[in-house]
Amino acid sequence: MTDRAGGLTGAAKTGALNPLRRPVLAILLLSVMIALLGIGIIVPVMPVFAVSLGAGGLALGSIIAVFSITRTVLQPVVGNLSDRWGRKGFLVSGLLIYSVVGLILPEATTVFNLIMIRCLHGVGSAMIVPVAMAYVGEMAPLGQEGRYMGMLNIAIFSGIGGGPLLGGVFTDIWGMAAAFYAWPV
């Protein structure tokens, strides 16, 4: 990695991750996994919940699409702002938004509410993944960037893969709302 003046920075200078940064990396990867676990947890219950609010095919598609559209539009903006203003605030804000979304989703009473909450969900997501990628890129020692991105992808896909399974289990044991409420915890 190079700083703005073109010189090597941090881990790139030494070729090894600073031992003081290891807990930061672990917390970062865990945060990403938990955030994406939350996305996956609602996969088995979202369509059922949306239909219970009166959603048809177009509304179901909108509920799913608005998350991705919002995230797609905001990721470059958030990435740019986090480069200028620092990453930590964006990451913490994104995780806070995720928690709020998990608590208010089961309280939605209309399809429109659900679409707006999923839009907010996309905002939170745009603040987590690109910022985490930048953090991991900065921490990776020179020549180990692939290894560190691999660790980030393990966190991402562990969350995405484990979430639907947990969502199904929570729904079967405690009911549909449990999947939503388990997410912010």
C-alpha positions, 0 to 999 in steps of 0.5 A: 500500500502507498500513502498519498505521497507514494511511500509505502504505509503500514503493513506494506512496509514490514510485510506482516500484519502489526500484532496490534491490528489483529484484533481490528481485523478479527472484529472487522471480519466478524462485523461483516459476517454478522451483517451478511448473516442478517441479510440471509436470515430474512431470506426464507421469511421475507416473501411470506411476510410480504405476502401477508401484508398484501404484496403481489409479484411486482411488490415482492420484486420491489421489496427485494430490488430496492435493497440492491438498487439503494446499495448500488447507488450509494456504495461508490458515494460512501466509499469516496466519503469514507476515503476522505472522512475515515472509515470507522464512522461509516462502518459503525453507522452501517451496523447501527442501521442494520440493527434498527432495520432488524427491529423495525422490519417485523413492525411494518404494516404495509408493503410501502413500509416494507419497501422503505425499510428495505431501502434503509437496509440498502443504505446500511449495507452500502456503509459496511461492505465497501468500507470493510473491503477498504479496511482489509486492503489497507491492513493486508501486508504487501504480497498477502492481499489475496489472502486477506481478501480471501478472509473477507470473502469467507466472512461474507459467504459464511454470513450469506450461507448461514443466514437462511439456515438460521432464519429457517430454524428461528422461524420454525421454533419461535415464529416469523418475527424471531428471524427479524429480531434475531438479526440485530442481536 
